[in-house]
């Protein structure tokens, strides 16, 4: 006979989700490295200061996230 828990419903766990944005994986270190590589390879981006390119990237990423969340765009 199995004893039921009194602390909550008897539910099987089917998935575990993690936030990987700097929780388990340093997202911004990879972003900084990728932007530095782009600046080194691109004549147009080469003159843009690192801080400005990171700020522009963050703003664009936030705009794109809002488009996805709003259902106006998909990531696939």
PDB file of N, CA, C, O and CB in Angstrom:
ATOM      1  N   UNK A   1       0.836  -1.165   0.000  1.00  0.00           N
ATOM      2  CA  UNK A   1       0.000   0.000   0.000  1.00  0.00           C
ATOM      3  C   UNK A   1       0.894   1.245   0.000  1.00  0.00           C
ATOM      4  O   UNK A   1       1.869   1.312   0.749  1.00  0.00           O
ATOM      5  CB  UNK A   1      -0.958  -0.012   1.214  1.00  0.00           C
ATOM      6  N   UNK A   2       0.561   2.223  -0.836  1.00  0.00           N
ATOM      7  CA  UNK A   2       1.317   3.461  -0.938  1.00  0.00           C
ATOM      8  C   UNK A   2       0.613   4.544  -0.144  1.00  0.00           C
ATOM      9  O   UNK A   2      -0.598   4.731  -0.253  1.00  0.00           O
ATOM     10  CB  UNK A   2       1.490   3.887  -2.410  1.00  0.00           C
ATOM     11  N   UNK A   3       1.386   5.247   0.648  1.00  0.00           N
ATOM     12  CA  UNK A   3       0.820   6.341   1.427  1.00  0.00           C
ATOM     13  C   UNK A   3       0.821   7.612   0.582  1.00  0.00           C
ATOM     14  O   UNK A   3       1.850   7.967   0.008  1.00  0.00           O
ATOM     15  CB  UNK A   3       1.612   6.555   2.745  1.00  0.00           C
ATOM     16  N   UNK A   4      -0.296   8.286   0.498  1.00  0.00           N
ATOM     17  CA  UNK A   4      -0.408   9.537  -0.238  1.00  0.00           C
ATOM     18  C   UNK A   4       0.132  10.686   0.594  1.00  0.00           C
ATOM     19  O   UNK A   4      -0.007  10.707   1.817  1.00  0.00           O
ATOM     20  CB  UNK A   4      -1.863   9.803  -0.638  1.00  0.00           C
ATOM     21  N   UNK A   5       0.744  11.631  -0.081  1.00  0.00           N
ATOM     22  CA  UNK A   5       1.262  12.817   0.582  1.00  0.00           C
ATOM     23  C   UNK A   5       0.116  13.729   0.971  1.00  0.00           C
ATOM     24  O   UNK A   5      -0.843  13.888   0.215  1.00  0.00           O
ATOM     25  CB  UNK A   5       2.260  13.558  -0.320  1.00  0.00           C
ATOM     26  N   UNK A   6       0.211  14.324   2.142  1.00  0.00           N
ATOM     27  CA  UNK A   6      -0.815  15.269   2.569  1.00  0.00           C
ATOM     28  C   UNK A   6      -0.419  16.706   2.236  1.00  0.00           C
ATOM     29  O   UNK A   6      -1.163  17.646   2.517  1.00  0.00           O
ATOM     30  CB  UNK A   6      -1.071  15.130   4.069  1.00  0.00           C
ATOM     31  N   UNK A   7       0.764  16.865   1.633  1.00  0.00           N
ATOM     32  CA  UNK A   7       1.242  18.213   1.344  1.00  0.00           C
ATOM     33  C   UNK A   7       0.784  18.745  -0.013  1.00  0.00           C
ATOM     34  O   UNK A   7       1.009  19.919  -0.311  1.00  0.00           O
ATOM     35  CB  UNK A   7       2.738  18.236   1.405  1.00  0.00           C
ATOM     36  N   UNK A   8       0.164  17.936  -0.824  1.00  0.00           N
ATOM     37  CA  UNK A   8      -0.269  18.408  -2.126  1.00  0.00           C
ATOM     38  C   UNK A   8      -0.851  17.284  -2.948  1.00  0.00           C
ATOM     39  O   UNK A   8      -0.938  16.146  -2.486  1.00  0.00           O
ATOM     40  CB  UNK A   8       0.878  19.049  -2.865  1.00  0.00           C
ATOM     41  N   UNK A   9      -1.256  17.602  -4.181  1.00  0.00           N
ATOM     42  CA  UNK A   9      -1.852  16.569  -5.041  1.00  0.00           C
ATOM     43  C   UNK A   9      -0.822  15.523  -5.449  1.00  0.00           C
ATOM     44  O   UNK A   9       0.378  15.796  -5.482  1.00  0.00           O
ATOM     45  CB  UNK A   9      -2.469  17.206  -6.293  1.00  0.00           C
ATOM     46  N   UNK A  10      -1.293  14.353  -5.750  1.00  0.00           N
ATOM     47  CA  UNK A  10      -0.445  13.247  -6.188  1.00  0.00           C
ATOM     48  C   UNK A  10      -0.246  13.386  -7.698  1.00  0.00           C
ATOM     49  O   UNK A  10      -1.072  12.907  -8.475  1.00  0.00           O
ATOM     50  CB  UNK A  10      -1.079  11.848  -5.816  1.00  0.00           C
ATOM     51  N   UNK A  11       0.847  14.041  -8.123  1.00  0.00           N
ATOM     52  CA  UNK A  11       1.090  14.355  -9.523  1.00  0.00           C
ATOM     53  C   UNK A  11       2.464  13.844  -9.931  1.00  0.00           C
ATOM     54  O   UNK A  11       3.438  14.023  -9.201  1.00  0.00           O
ATOM     55  CB  UNK A  11       0.978  15.873  -9.775  1.00  0.00           C
ATOM     56  N   UNK A  12       2.542  13.213 -11.088  1.00  0.00           N
ATOM     57  CA  UNK A  12       3.824  12.758 -11.616  1.00  0.00           C
ATOM     58  C   UNK A  12       4.529  13.933 -12.286  1.00  0.00           C
ATOM     59  O   UNK A  12       3.911  14.682 -13.042  1.00  0.00           O
ATOM     60  CB  UNK A  12       3.632  11.581 -12.620  1.00  0.00           C
ATOM     61  N   UNK A  13       5.798  14.090 -12.012  1.00  0.00           N
ATOM     62  CA  UNK A  13       6.577  15.143 -12.657  1.00  0.00           C
ATOM     63  C   UNK A  13       6.956  14.664 -14.046  1.00  0.00           C
ATOM     64  O   UNK A  13       7.577  13.612 -14.197  1.00  0.00           O
ATOM     65  CB  UNK A  13       7.847  15.511 -11.822  1.00  0.00           C
ATOM     66  N   UNK A  14       6.584  15.437 -15.066  1.00  0.00           N
ATOM     67  CA  UNK A  14       6.873  15.045 -16.442  1.00  0.00           C
ATOM     68  C   UNK A  14       7.957  15.892 -17.082  1.00  0.00           C
ATOM     69  O   UNK A  14       8.506  15.510 -18.116  1.00  0.00           O
ATOM     70  CB  UNK A  14       5.627  15.127 -17.268  1.00  0.00           C
ATOM     71  N   UNK A  15       8.276  17.037 -16.486  1.00  0.00           N
ATOM     72  CA  UNK A  15       9.313  17.897 -17.043  1.00  0.00           C
ATOM     73  C   UNK A  15       9.870  18.806 -15.957  1.00  0.00           C
ATOM     74  O   UNK A  15       9.183  19.146 -14.994  1.00  0.00           O
ATOM     75  CB  UNK A  15       8.761  18.731 -18.217  1.00  0.00           C
ATOM     76  N   UNK A  16      11.118  19.188 -16.134  1.00  0.00           N
ATOM     77  CA  UNK A  16      11.762  20.154 -15.253  1.00  0.00           C
ATOM     78  C   UNK A  16      12.360  21.227 -16.152  1.00  0.00           C
ATOM     79  O   UNK A  16      13.099  20.915 -17.086  1.00  0.00           O
ATOM     80  CB  UNK A  16      12.862  19.477 -14.332  1.00  0.00           C
ATOM     81  N   UNK A  17      12.047  22.477 -15.878  1.00  0.00           N
ATOM     82  CA  UNK A  17      12.530  23.585 -16.698  1.00  0.00           C
ATOM     83  C   UNK A  17      13.543  24.415 -15.913  1.00  0.00           C
ATOM     84  O   UNK A  17      13.395  24.625 -14.710  1.00  0.00           O
ATOM     85  CB  UNK A  17      11.353  24.470 -17.168  1.00  0.00           C
ATOM     86  N   UNK A  18      14.564  24.877 -16.611  1.00  0.00           N
ATOM     87  CA  UNK A  18      15.574  25.739 -16.008  1.00  0.00           C
ATOM     88  C   UNK A  18      15.677  27.027 -16.815  1.00  0.00           C
ATOM     89  O   UNK A  18      15.504  27.020 -18.034  1.00  0.00           O
ATOM     90  CB  UNK A  18      16.950  25.022 -15.935  1.00  0.00           C
ATOM     91  N   UNK A  19      15.955  28.115 -16.138  1.00  0.00           N
ATOM     92  CA  UNK A  19      16.254  29.373 -16.813  1.00  0.00           C
ATOM     93  C   UNK A  19      17.747  29.381 -17.079  1.00  0.00           C
ATOM     94  O   UNK A  19      18.543  29.416 -16.141  1.00  0.00           O
ATOM     95  CB  UNK A  19      15.808  30.625 -15.960  1.00  0.00           C
ATOM     96  N   UNK A  20      18.136  29.349 -18.340  1.00  0.00           N
ATOM     97  CA  UNK A  20      19.549  29.260 -18.684  1.00  0.00           C
ATOM     98  C   UNK A  20      20.211  30.614 -18.921  1.00  0.00           C
ATOM     99  O   UNK A  20      21.419  30.669 -19.150  1.00  0.00           O
ATOM    100  CB  UNK A  20      19.710  28.415 -19.900  1.00  0.00           C
ATOM    101  N   UNK A  21      19.458  31.696 -18.872  1.00  0.00           N
ATOM    102  CA  UNK A  21      20.051  33.020 -19.085  1.00  0.00           C
ATOM    103  C   UNK A  21      20.823  33.446 -17.850  1.00  0.00           C
ATOM    104  O   UNK A  21      20.279  34.085 -16.949  1.00  0.00           O
ATOM    105  CB  UNK A  21      18.965  34.063 -19.424  1.00  0.00           C
ATOM    106  N   UNK A  22      22.069  33.092 -17.820  1.00  0.00           N
ATOM    107  CA  UNK A  22      23.003  33.435 -16.757  1.00  0.00           C
ATOM    108  C   UNK A  22      22.746  32.709 -15.441  1.00  0.00           C
ATOM    109  O   UNK A  22      23.377  33.033 -14.435  1.00  0.00           O
ATOM    110  CB  UNK A  22      22.959  34.898 -16.521  1.00  0.00           C
ATOM    111  N   UNK A  23      21.843  31.744 -15.423  1.00  0.00           N
ATOM    112  CA  UNK A  23      21.646  30.956 -14.220  1.00  0.00           C
ATOM    113  C   UNK A  23      22.613  29.781 -14.229  1.00  0.00           C
ATOM    114  O   UNK A  23      23.416  29.627 -13.309  1.00  0.00           O
ATOM    115  CB  UNK A  23      20.184  30.467 -14.112  1.00  0.00           C
ATOM    116  N   UNK A  24      22.537  28.962 -15.252  1.00  0.00           N
ATOM    117  CA  UNK A  24      23.441  27.826 -15.393  1.00  0.00           C
ATOM    118  C   UNK A  24      24.473  28.039 -16.491  1.00  0.00           C
ATOM    119  O   UNK A  24      25.510  27.376 -16.518  1.00  0.00           O
ATOM    120  CB  UNK A  24      22.652  26.571 -15.675  1.00  0.00           C
ATOM    121  N   UNK A  25      24.188  28.949 -17.376  1.00  0.00           N
ATOM    122  CA  UNK A  25      25.026  29.213 -18.548  1.00  0.00           C
ATOM    123  C   UNK A  25      25.243  30.715 -18.644  1.00  0.00           C
ATOM    124  O   UNK A  25      24.281  31.482 -18.616  1.00  0.00           O
ATOM    125  CB  UNK A  25      24.373  28.651 -19.860  1.00  0.00           C
ATOM    126  N   UNK A  26      26.494  31.143 -18.758  1.00  0.00           N
ATOM    127  CA  UNK A  26      26.815  32.572 -18.814  1.00  0.00           C
ATOM    128  C   UNK A  26      26.516  33.120 -20.204  1.00  0.00           C
ATOM    129  O   UNK A  26      27.403  33.236 -21.049  1.00  0.00           O
ATOM    130  CB  UNK A  26      28.298  32.818 -18.445  1.00  0.00           C
ATOM    131  N   UNK A  27      25.251  33.452 -20.419  1.00  0.00           N
ATOM    132  CA  UNK A  27      24.772  33.949 -21.708  1.00  0.00           C
ATOM    133  C   UNK A  27      25.518  35.202 -22.139  1.00  0.00           C
ATOM    134  O   UNK A  27      25.894  35.320 -23.306  1.00  0.00           O
ATOM    135  CB  UNK A  27      23.280  34.235 -21.640  1.00  0.00           C
ATOM    136  N   UNK A  28      25.741  36.137 -21.226  1.00  0.00           N
ATOM    137  CA  UNK A  28      26.353  37.413 -21.600  1.00  0.00           C
ATOM    138  C   UNK A  28      27.827  37.279 -21.923  1.00  0.00           C
ATOM    139  O   UNK A  28      28.342  38.070 -22.714  1.00  0.00           O
ATOM    140  CB  UNK A  28      26.173  38.417 -20.493  1.00  0.00           C
ATOM    141  N   UNK A  29      28.532  36.310 -21.347  1.00  0.00           N
ATOM    142  CA  UNK A  29      29.945  36.102 -21.713  1.00  0.00           C
ATOM    143  C   UNK A  29      30.028  35.669 -23.179  1.00  0.00           C
ATOM    144  O   UNK A  29      30.894  36.133 -23.920  1.00  0.00           O
ATOM    145  CB  UNK A  29      30.618  35.030 -20.783  1.00  0.00           C
ATOM    146  N   UNK A  30      29.134  34.787 -23.585  1.00  0.00           N
ATOM    147  CA  UNK A  30      29.103  34.344 -24.986  1.00  0.00           C
ATOM    148  C   UNK A  30      28.683  35.489 -25.905  1.00  0.00           C
ATOM    149  O   UNK A  30      29.216  35.636 -27.005  1.00  0.00           O
ATOM    150  CB  UNK A  30      28.141  33.147 -25.157  1.00  0.00           C
ATOM    151  N   UNK A  31      27.732  36.293 -25.455  1.00  0.00           N
ATOM    152  CA  UNK A  31      27.288  37.436 -26.248  1.00  0.00           C
ATOM    153  C   UNK A  31      28.432  38.425 -26.430  1.00  0.00           C
ATOM    154  O   UNK A  31      28.672  38.899 -27.540  1.00  0.00           O
ATOM    155  CB  UNK A  31      26.082  38.126 -25.581  1.00  0.00           C
ATOM    156  N   UNK A  32      29.140  38.738 -25.345  1.00  0.00           N
ATOM    157  CA  UNK A  32      30.278  39.669 -25.440  1.00  0.00           C
ATOM    158  C   UNK A  32      31.332  39.137 -26.399  1.00  0.00           C
ATOM    159  O   UNK A  32      31.872  39.892 -27.207  1.00  0.00           O
ATOM    160  CB  UNK A  32      30.904  39.908 -24.050  1.00  0.00           C
ATOM    161  N   UNK A  33      31.630  37.838 -26.319  1.00  0.00           N
ATOM    162  CA  UNK A  33      32.631  37.241 -27.211  1.00  0.00           C
ATOM    163  C   UNK A  33      32.170  37.298 -28.669  1.00  0.00           C
ATOM    164  O   UNK A  33      32.961  37.609 -29.559  1.00  0.00           O
ATOM    165  CB  UNK A  33      32.911  35.782 -26.803  1.00  0.00           C
ATOM    166  N   UNK A  34      30.896  36.999 -28.912  1.00  0.00           N
ATOM    167  CA  UNK A  34      30.369  37.025 -30.284  1.00  0.00           C
ATOM    168  C   UNK A  34      30.376  38.444 -30.842  1.00  0.00           C
ATOM    169  O   UNK A  34      30.747  38.654 -31.996  1.00  0.00           O
ATOM    170  CB  UNK A  34      28.940  36.450 -30.326  1.00  0.00           C
ATOM    171  N   UNK A  35      29.969  39.416 -30.032  1.00  0.00           N
ATOM    172  CA  UNK A  35      29.974  40.803 -30.499  1.00  0.00           C
ATOM    173  C   UNK A  35      31.396  41.297 -30.749  1.00  0.00           C
ATOM    174  O   UNK A  35      31.630  42.040 -31.702  1.00  0.00           O
ATOM    175  CB  UNK A  35      29.275  41.711 -29.481  1.00  0.00           C
ATOM    176  N   UNK A  36      32.344  40.898 -29.912  1.00  0.00           N
ATOM    177  CA  UNK A  36      33.742  41.276 -30.123  1.00  0.00           C
ATOM    178  C   UNK A  36      34.256  40.685 -31.430  1.00  0.00           C
ATOM    179  O   UNK A  36      34.987  41.343 -32.169  1.00  0.00           O
ATOM    180  CB  UNK A  36      34.619  40.809 -28.941  1.00  0.00           C
ATOM    181  N   UNK A  37      33.871  39.439 -31.714  1.00  0.00           N
ATOM    182  CA  UNK A  37      34.276  38.796 -32.960  1.00  0.00           C
ATOM    183  C   UNK A  37      33.672  39.521 -34.164  1.00  0.00           C
ATOM    184  O   UNK A  37      34.354  39.752 -35.162  1.00  0.00           O
ATOM    185  CB  UNK A  37      33.855  37.315 -32.962  1.00  0.00           C
ATOM    186  N   UNK A  38      32.394  39.879 -34.065  1.00  0.00           N
ATOM    187  CA  UNK A  38      31.749  40.629 -35.154  1.00  0.00           C
ATOM    188  C   UNK A  38      32.435  41.972 -35.377  1.00  0.00           C
ATOM    189  O   UNK A  38      32.674  42.374 -36.516  1.00  0.00           O
ATOM    190  CB  UNK A  38      30.258  40.848 -34.847  1.00  0.00           C
ATOM    191  N   UNK A  39      32.749  42.661 -34.287  1.00  0.00           N
ATOM    192  CA  UNK A  39      33.421  43.956 -34.417  1.00  0.00           C
ATOM    193  C   UNK A  39      34.800  43.802 -35.043  1.00  0.00           C
ATOM    194  O   UNK A  39      35.234  44.663 -35.809  1.00  0.00           O
ATOM    195  CB  UNK A  39      33.543  44.634 -33.051  1.00  0.00           C
ATOM    196  N   UNK A  40      35.490  42.710 -34.723  1.00  0.00           N
ATOM    197  CA  UNK A  40      36.827  42.482 -35.285  1.00  0.00           C
ATOM    198  C   UNK A  40      36.759  42.142 -36.777  1.00  0.00           C
ATOM    199  O   UNK A  40      37.675  42.479 -37.527  1.00  0.00           O
ATOM    200  CB  UNK A  40      37.537  41.352 -34.524  1.00  0.00           C
ATOM    201  N   UNK A  41      35.698  41.486 -37.209  1.00  0.00           N
ATOM    202  CA  UNK A  41      35.575  41.035 -38.604  1.00  0.00           C
ATOM    203  C   UNK A  41      34.877  42.029 -39.526  1.00  0.00           C
ATOM    204  O   UNK A  41      35.043  41.970 -40.745  1.00  0.00           O
ATOM    205  CB  UNK A  41      34.832  39.740 -38.642  1.00  0.00           C
ATOM    206  N   UNK A  42      34.101  42.937 -38.952  1.00  0.00           N
ATOM    207  CA  UNK A  42      33.280  43.824 -39.775  1.00  0.00           C
ATOM    208  C   UNK A  42      33.827  45.247 -39.784  1.00  0.00           C
ATOM    209  O   UNK A  42      33.983  45.859 -38.727  1.00  0.00           O
ATOM    210  CB  UNK A  42      31.840  43.824 -39.274  1.00  0.00           C
ATOM    211  N   UNK A  43      34.120  45.780 -40.978  1.00  0.00           N
ATOM    212  CA  UNK A  43      34.573  47.166 -41.058  1.00  0.00           C
ATOM    213  C   UNK A  43      33.529  48.152 -40.510  1.00  0.00           C
ATOM    214  O   UNK A  43      33.885  49.164 -39.907  1.00  0.00           O
ATOM    215  CB  UNK A  43      34.906  47.517 -42.502  1.00  0.00           C
ATOM    216  N   UNK A  44      32.262  47.856 -40.720  1.00  0.00           N
ATOM    217  CA  UNK A  44      31.197  48.748 -40.251  1.00  0.00           C
ATOM    218  C   UNK A  44      31.099  48.722 -38.727  1.00  0.00           C
ATOM    219  O   UNK A  44      31.008  49.771 -38.089  1.00  0.00           O
ATOM    220  CB  UNK A  44      29.846  48.350 -40.875  1.00  0.00           C
ATOM    221  N   UNK A  45      31.117  47.528 -38.150  1.00  0.00           N
ATOM    222  CA  UNK A  45      30.977  47.404 -36.699  1.00  0.00           C
ATOM    223  C   UNK A  45      32.280  47.655 -35.949  1.00  0.00           C
ATOM    224  O   UNK A  45      32.267  47.918 -34.747  1.00  0.00           O
ATOM    225  CB  UNK A  45      30.459  46.034 -36.352  1.00  0.00           C
ATOM    226  N   UNK A  46      33.407  47.575 -36.656  1.00  0.00           N
ATOM    227  CA  UNK A  46      34.698  47.743 -36.008  1.00  0.00           C
ATOM    228  C   UNK A  46      34.883  49.079 -35.330  1.00  0.00           C
ATOM    229  O   UNK A  46      35.624  49.185 -34.353  1.00  0.00           O
ATOM    230  CB  UNK A  46      35.771  47.556 -36.994  1.00  0.00           C
ATOM    231  N   UNK A  47      34.217  50.101 -35.837  1.00  0.00           N
ATOM    232  CA  UNK A  47      34.335  51.422 -35.241  1.00  0.00           C
ATOM    233  C   UNK A  47      33.362  51.687 -34.109  1.00  0.00           C
ATOM    234  O   UNK A  47      33.405  52.751 -33.492  1.00  0.00           O
ATOM    235  CB  UNK A  47      34.149  52.445 -36.281  1.00  0.00           C
ATOM    236  N   UNK A  48      32.492  50.742 -33.831  1.00  0.00           N
ATOM    237  CA  UNK A  48      31.504  50.901 -32.765  1.00  0.00           C
ATOM    238  C   UNK A  48      32.129  50.448 -31.444  1.00  0.00           C
ATOM    239  O   UNK A  48      32.632  49.328 -31.359  1.00  0.00           O
ATOM    240  CB  UNK A  48      30.202  50.088 -33.077  1.00  0.00           C
ATOM    241  N   UNK A  49      32.106  51.290 -30.423  1.00  0.00           N
ATOM    242  CA  UNK A  49      32.653  50.876 -29.129  1.00  0.00           C
ATOM    243  C   UNK A  49      31.926  49.643 -28.574  1.00  0.00           C
ATOM    244  O   UNK A  49      30.730  49.461 -28.801  1.00  0.00           O
ATOM    245  CB  UNK A  49      32.561  52.033 -28.125  1.00  0.00           C
ATOM    246  N   UNK A  50      32.662  48.810 -27.850  1.00  0.00           N
ATOM    247  CA  UNK A  50      32.100  47.566 -27.316  1.00  0.00           C
ATOM    248  C   UNK A  50      30.851  47.827 -26.483  1.00  0.00           C
ATOM    249  O   UNK A  50      29.852  47.121 -26.622  1.00  0.00           O
ATOM    250  CB  UNK A  50      33.142  46.833 -26.470  1.00  0.00           C
ATOM    251  N   UNK A  51      30.901  48.820 -25.635  1.00  0.00           N
ATOM    252  CA  UNK A  51      29.749  49.110 -24.766  1.00  0.00           C
ATOM    253  C   UNK A  51      28.510  49.475 -25.593  1.00  0.00           C
ATOM    254  O   UNK A  51      27.400  49.052 -25.272  1.00  0.00           O
ATOM    255  CB  UNK A  51      30.089  50.261 -23.791  1.00  0.00           C
ATOM    256  N   UNK A  52      28.702  50.246 -26.638  1.00  0.00           N
ATOM    257  CA  UNK A  52      27.580  50.634 -27.500  1.00  0.00           C
ATOM    258  C   UNK A  52      27.021  49.430 -28.246  1.00  0.00           C
ATOM    259  O   UNK A  52      25.804  49.309 -28.392  1.00  0.00           O
ATOM    260  CB  UNK A  52      28.019  51.712 -28.500  1.00  0.00           C
ATOM    261  N   UNK A  53      27.885  48.542 -28.719  1.00  0.00           N
ATOM    262  CA  UNK A  53      27.386  47.363 -29.443  1.00  0.00           C
ATOM    263  C   UNK A  53      26.612  46.446 -28.501  1.00  0.00           C
ATOM    264  O   UNK A  53      25.599  45.869 -28.896  1.00  0.00           O
ATOM    265  CB  UNK A  53      28.555  46.590 -30.097  1.00  0.00           C
ATOM    266  N   UNK A  54      27.077  46.305 -27.263  1.00  0.00           N
ATOM    267  CA  UNK A  54      26.344  45.481 -26.288  1.00  0.00           C
ATOM    268  C   UNK A  54      24.993  46.118 -25.967  1.00  0.00           C
ATOM    269  O   UNK A  54      23.987  45.417 -25.862  1.00  0.00           O
ATOM    270  CB  UNK A  54      27.176  45.300 -24.985  1.00  0.00           C
ATOM    271  N   UNK A  55      24.964  47.448 -25.809  1.00  0.00           N
ATOM    272  CA  UNK A  55      23.700  48.126 -25.528  1.00  0.00           C
ATOM    273  C   UNK A  55      22.719  47.995 -26.673  1.00  0.00           C
ATOM    274  O   UNK A  55      21.532  47.752 -26.454  1.00  0.00           O
ATOM    275  CB  UNK A  55      23.943  49.587 -25.233  1.00  0.00           C
ATOM    276  N   UNK A  56      23.205  48.155 -27.899  1.00  0.00           N
ATOM    277  CA  UNK A  56      22.346  47.986 -29.067  1.00  0.00           C
ATOM    278  C   UNK A  56      21.814  46.572 -29.176  1.00  0.00           C
ATOM    279  O   UNK A  56      20.648  46.359 -29.509  1.00  0.00           O
ATOM    280  CB  UNK A  56      23.097  48.347 -30.327  1.00  0.00           C
ATOM    281  N   UNK A  57      22.671  45.611 -28.895  1.00  0.00           N
ATOM    282  CA  UNK A  57      22.257  44.208 -28.927  1.00  0.00           C
ATOM    283  C   UNK A  57      21.168  43.948 -27.905  1.00  0.00           C
ATOM    284  O   UNK A  57      20.170  43.297 -28.214  1.00  0.00           O
ATOM    285  CB  UNK A  57      23.451  43.284 -28.671  1.00  0.00           C
ATOM    286  N   UNK A  58      21.344  44.445 -26.695  1.00  0.00           N
ATOM    287  CA  UNK A  58      20.337  44.229 -25.642  1.00  0.00           C
ATOM    288  C   UNK A  58      18.995  44.857 -26.019  1.00  0.00           C
ATOM    289  O   UNK A  58      17.944  44.248 -25.820  1.00  0.00           O
ATOM    290  CB  UNK A  58      20.828  44.811 -24.301  1.00  0.00           C
ATOM    291  N   UNK A  59      19.029  46.067 -26.560  1.00  0.00           N
ATOM    292  CA  UNK A  59      17.775  46.724 -26.966  1.00  0.00           C
ATOM    293  C   UNK A  59      17.076  45.940 -28.071  1.00  0.00           C
ATOM    294  O   UNK A  59      15.864  45.732 -28.015  1.00  0.00           O
ATOM    295  CB  UNK A  59      18.048  48.164 -27.439  1.00  0.00           C
ATOM    296  N   UNK A  60      17.832  45.507 -29.072  1.00  0.00           N
ATOM    297  CA  UNK A  60      17.253  44.734 -30.167  1.00  0.00           C
ATOM    298  C   UNK A  60      16.694  43.403 -29.672  1.00  0.00           C
ATOM    299  O   UNK A  60      15.610  42.989 -30.084  1.00  0.00           O
ATOM    300  CB  UNK A  60      18.298  44.490 -31.254  1.00  0.00           C
ATOM    301  N   UNK A  61      17.431  42.737 -28.791  1.00  0.00           N
ATOM    302  CA  UNK A  61      16.979  41.460 -28.243  1.00  0.00           C
ATOM    303  C   UNK A  61      15.675  41.641 -27.469  1.00  0.00           C
ATOM    304  O   UNK A  61      14.765  40.819 -27.583  1.00  0.00           O
ATOM    305  CB  UNK A  61      18.060  40.850 -27.332  1.00  0.00           C
ATOM    306  N   UNK A  62      15.582  42.716 -26.682  1.00  0.00           N
ATOM    307  CA  UNK A  62      14.344  42.977 -25.937  1.00  0.00           C
ATOM    308  C   UNK A  62      13.184  43.249 -26.885  1.00  0.00           C
ATOM    309  O   UNK A  62      12.077  42.762 -26.654  1.00  0.00           O
ATOM    310  CB  UNK A  62      14.531  44.167 -24.982  1.00  0.00           C
ATOM    311  N   UNK A  63      13.412  44.009 -27.939  1.00  0.00           N
ATOM    312  CA  UNK A  63      12.354  44.265 -28.930  1.00  0.00           C
ATOM    313  C   UNK A  63      11.887  42.959 -29.562  1.00  0.00           C
ATOM    314  O   UNK A  63      10.687  42.737 -29.727  1.00  0.00           O
ATOM    315  CB  UNK A  63      12.854  45.237 -30.025  1.00  0.00           C
ATOM    316  N   UNK A  64      12.832  42.099 -29.913  1.00  0.00           N
ATOM    317  CA  UNK A  64      12.466  40.815 -30.523  1.00  0.00           C
ATOM    318  C   UNK A  64      11.716  39.924 -29.543  1.00  0.00           C
ATOM    319  O   UNK A  64      10.768  39.241 -29.931  1.00  0.00           O
ATOM    320  CB  UNK A  64      13.714  40.092 -31.027  1.00  0.00           C
ATOM    321  N   UNK A  65      12.125  39.922 -28.290  1.00  0.00           N
ATOM    322  CA  UNK A  65      11.405  39.136 -27.271  1.00  0.00           C
ATOM    323  C   UNK A  65       9.953  39.598 -27.170  1.00  0.00           C
ATOM    324  O   UNK A  65       9.039  38.776 -27.087  1.00  0.00           O
ATOM    325  CB  UNK A  65      12.101  39.259 -25.888  1.00  0.00           C
ATOM    326  N   UNK A  66       9.744  40.907 -27.178  1.00  0.00           N
ATOM    327  CA  UNK A  66       8.375  41.432 -27.104  1.00  0.00           C
ATOM    328  C   UNK A  66       7.551  41.027 -28.321  1.00  0.00           C
ATOM    329  O   UNK A  66       6.358  40.755 -28.196  1.00  0.00           O
ATOM    330  CB  UNK A  66       8.398  42.956 -26.978  1.00  0.00           C
ATOM    331  N   UNK A  67       8.167  40.986 -29.483  1.00  0.00           N
ATOM    332  CA  UNK A  67       7.467  40.543 -30.697  1.00  0.00           C
ATOM    333  C   UNK A  67       7.052  39.071 -30.577  1.00  0.00           C
ATOM    334  O   UNK A  67       5.945  38.696 -30.962  1.00  0.00           O
ATOM    335  CB  UNK A  67       8.365  40.745 -31.945  1.00  0.00           C
ATOM    336  N   UNK A  68       7.951  38.249 -30.043  1.00  0.00           N
ATOM    337  CA  UNK A  68       7.639  36.825 -29.871  1.00  0.00           C
ATOM    338  C   UNK A  68       6.540  36.647 -28.827  1.00  0.00           C
ATOM    339  O   UNK A  68       5.572  35.919 -29.049  1.00  0.00           O
ATOM    340  CB  UNK A  68       8.905  36.032 -29.458  1.00  0.00           C
ATOM    341  N   UNK A  69       6.699  37.318 -27.687  1.00  0.00           N
ATOM    342  CA  UNK A  69       5.705  37.206 -26.611  1.00  0.00           C
ATOM    343  C   UNK A  69       4.336  37.695 -27.095  1.00  0.00           C
ATOM    344  O   UNK A  69       3.308  37.121 -26.737  1.00  0.00           O
ATOM    345  CB  UNK A  69       6.155  38.017 -25.364  1.00  0.00           C
ATOM    346  N   UNK A  70       4.326  38.742 -27.899  1.00  0.00           N
ATOM    347  CA  UNK A  70       3.070  39.282 -28.422  1.00  0.00           C
ATOM    348  C   UNK A  70       2.454  38.457 -29.537  1.00  0.00           C
ATOM    349  O   UNK A  70       1.352  38.767 -29.991  1.00  0.00           O
ATOM    350  CB  UNK A  70       3.292  40.662 -28.915  1.00  0.00           C
ATOM    351  N   UNK A  71       3.145  37.403 -29.995  1.00  0.00           N
ATOM    352  CA  UNK A  71       2.610  36.542 -31.041  1.00  0.00           C
ATOM    353  C   UNK A  71       2.793  37.098 -32.446  1.00  0.00           C
ATOM    354  O   UNK A  71       2.214  36.576 -33.399  1.00  0.00           O
ATOM    355  CB  UNK A  71       1.162  36.301 -30.795  1.00  0.00           C
ATOM    356  N   UNK A  72       3.590  38.150 -32.586  1.00  0.00           N
ATOM    357  CA  UNK A  72       3.809  38.768 -33.889  1.00  0.00           C
ATOM    358  C   UNK A  72       4.949  38.119 -34.659  1.00  0.00           C
ATOM    359  O   UNK A  72       5.146  38.391 -35.843  1.00  0.00           O
ATOM    360  CB  UNK A  72       4.086  40.237 -33.720  1.00  0.00           C
ATOM    361  N   UNK A  73       5.692  37.267 -33.981  1.00  0.00           N
ATOM    362  CA  UNK A  73       6.888  36.658 -34.581  1.00  0.00           C
ATOM    363  C   UNK A  73       7.147  35.330 -33.863  1.00  0.00           C
ATOM    364  O   UNK A  73       6.816  35.181 -32.687  1.00  0.00           O
ATOM    365  CB  UNK A  73       8.146  37.623 -34.477  1.00  0.00           C
ATOM    366  N   UNK A  74       7.730  34.387 -34.561  1.00  0.00           N
ATOM    367  CA  UNK A  74       8.107  33.117 -33.930  1.00  0.00           C
ATOM    368  C   UNK A  74       9.628  32.986 -33.944  1.00  0.00           C
ATOM    369  O   UNK A  74      10.306  33.684 -34.698  1.00  0.00           O
ATOM    370  CB  UNK A  74       7.440  31.905 -34.660  1.00  0.00           C
ATOM    371  N   UNK A  75      10.155  32.107 -33.128  1.00  0.00           N
ATOM    372  CA  UNK A  75      11.593  31.890 -33.082  1.00  0.00           C
ATOM    373  C   UNK A  75      12.035  30.787 -34.027  1.00  0.00           C
ATOM    374  O   UNK A  75      13.232  30.547 -34.187  1.00  0.00           O
ATOM    375  CB  UNK A  75      12.022  31.559 -31.675  1.00  0.00           C
ATOM    376  N   UNK A  76      11.096  30.125 -34.644  1.00  0.00           N
ATOM    377  CA  UNK A  76      11.427  29.048 -35.578  1.00  0.00           C
ATOM    378  C   UNK A  76      11.230  29.509 -36.993  1.00  0.00           C
ATOM    379  O   UNK A  76      11.458  28.743 -37.930  1.00  0.00           O
ATOM    380  CB  UNK A  76      10.582  27.806 -35.310  1.00  0.00           C
TER     381      UNK A  76
END
